[in-house]
Amino acid sequence: MNLNFSEDMPVYSIGTAAKLLNVSVHTLRMYEREGLFIPFKKDSSQRLFSKKDLERISCIRQAINESKISINGIKAIYSLIPCWEVKKCSKTGRKNCLAFVEHSKPCWTYKHKANDCEGNSCRDCDVYTNYSQCKNIKELLKSMVRK
């Protein structure tokens, strides 16, 4: 039996994820509600988590427990990711994008209508997958300043 699988493959139930992260299922559901992460959902609405999801949540826990950043603080950090630059959005797309206009929630928490992200899965988006940890966000911002 081969148990090697991709870091992106959702294989852990919410209960298993909670045990591995040493948090409650309630905590994971609250983080989801707050828009800190997007779990994979089966057609039955059962949530499944990948290794990358667990790493993301572990980073969130570290920010909360060690750096004393609140959930609202984490959301504010995520909301400042210039997703329109990462995605190379058009001027029209930006004008119709709440993530570009507002700054209170991560881009993946908005309903994308009449913009460049309409119809795309946020869970699979480069912004969501590549900038879940603070060091990656900082590196993105540094690279943009150099342009």
C-alpha positions in Angstrom: 0.0 0.0 0.0 1.4 3.4 -1.0 0.5 6.1 1.5 2.5 8.9 -0.3 0.1 11.5 -1.5 0.3 15.2 -2.6 0.4 17.9 0.0 -2.7 19.4 -1.7 -4.8 16.2 -1.6 -7.6 16.6 0.9 -7.6 13.4 3.0 -8.1 14.3 6.7 -11.6 14.6 8.1 -12.3 17.7 10.3 -12.0 15.5 13.4 -8.6 14.1 12.4 -7.4 17.6 11.4 -8.5 18.9 14.8 -6.6 16.1 16.6 -3.5 16.6 14.5 -3.6 20.4 15.2 -4.5 20.0 18.9 -7.6 22.2 18.5 -11.3 21.6 18.7 -13.6 21.0 15.7 -15.4 24.1 16.8 -12.2 26.2 16.4 -11.7 24.9 12.9 -15.3 25.8 12.0 -14.8 29.3 13.5 -11.6 29.9 11.5 -13.5 28.8 8.4 -16.4 31.1 9.2 -14.0 34.0 9.7 -12.5 33.3 6.2 -9.0 32.3 7.4 -9.1 29.2 5.3 -11.2 27.3 2.7 -11.6 23.6 3.4 -12.3 21.2 0.6 -15.9 20.1 0.7 -17.2 16.9 -0.7 -20.7 16.8 -2.4 -22.0 15.7 1.0 -20.6 19.0 2.5 -18.1 16.9 4.6 -14.9 19.0 5.1 -11.6 17.4 4.2 -8.1 18.9 4.8 -4.8 18.5 3.1 -1.3 18.7 4.5 -1.1 22.2 3.2 -4.4 23.1 4.9 -2.9 21.8 8.2 0.2 23.9 7.7 -1.9 27.0 7.0 -3.9 26.5 10.1 -0.8 25.8 12.1 0.6 29.1 11.0 -2.6 30.8 12.0 -2.4 29.2 15.4 1.2 30.4 15.8 0.2 33.9 14.8 -2.6 33.9 17.4 -0.7 32.1 20.3 2.9 33.3 19.8 2.6 36.6 18.0 -0.6 37.6 19.8 -2.3 38.6 16.5 -6.1 38.5 16.7 -8.3 36.8 14.2 -9.3 40.3 12.9 -5.6 41.1 12.7 -4.9 38.0 10.6 -7.9 38.9 8.3 -6.5 42.4 8.0 -3.1 41.1 6.9 -4.7 38.7 4.4 -6.9 41.6 3.1 -3.8 43.6 2.3 -2.4 41.0 -0.1 -2.5 42.7 -3.5 -4.4 39.9 -5.2 -5.1 42.1 -8.3 -1.3 42.3 -8.9 -0.7 38.6 -8.3 -3.6 37.7 -10.7 -2.7 40.6 -13.1 -6.4 41.7 -13.1 -7.7 44.1 -15.7 -8.7 47.7 -14.9 -12.3 46.8 -15.4 -11.9 43.7 -13.2 -10.4 45.8 -10.5 -13.2 48.3 -10.6 -15.7 45.5 -10.0 -13.7 43.7 -7.4 -14.5 44.2 -3.7 -11.1 42.8 -2.7 -9.6 45.8 -4.6 -12.0 48.4 -3.3 -12.3 47.2 0.3 -9.8 46.2 2.9 -11.5 44.3 5.7 -11.5 40.7 4.5 -9.3 38.3 2.4 -10.0 38.3 -1.3 -11.1 34.7 -1.1 -14.1 35.6 1.1 -15.8 37.8 -1.4 -18.4 36.7 -4.0 -16.6 37.4 -7.3 -19.1 38.9 -9.8 -18.2 40.7 -13.0 -14.5 40.7 -12.3 -11.5 38.6 -13.4 -12.0 36.0 -10.7 -15.7 35.2 -11.5 -16.2 31.5 -11.9 -12.8 30.5 -10.5 -12.2 28.5 -7.4 -10.6 30.6 -4.7 -9.2 27.4 -3.0 -7.1 26.8 -6.2 -6.1 30.4 -6.7 -2.4 31.4 -6.5 -3.3 34.1 -4.0 -4.9 31.7 -1.6 -2.4 28.8 -2.1 0.9 30.8 -2.1 0.3 33.5 0.4 -1.0 31.8 3.5 2.0 32.5 5.6 3.3 35.9 6.7 6.8 35.4 5.4 5.4 34.7 1.9 3.2 37.8 2.1 6.2 39.9 3.1 8.3 38.5 0.3 5.5 39.3 -2.2 5.4 42.9 -1.0 9.2 43.2 -1.1 9.2 42.0 -4.7 6.6 44.5 -5.7 8.5 47.4 -4.2 11.6 46.5 -6.3 9.6 46.7 -9.5 
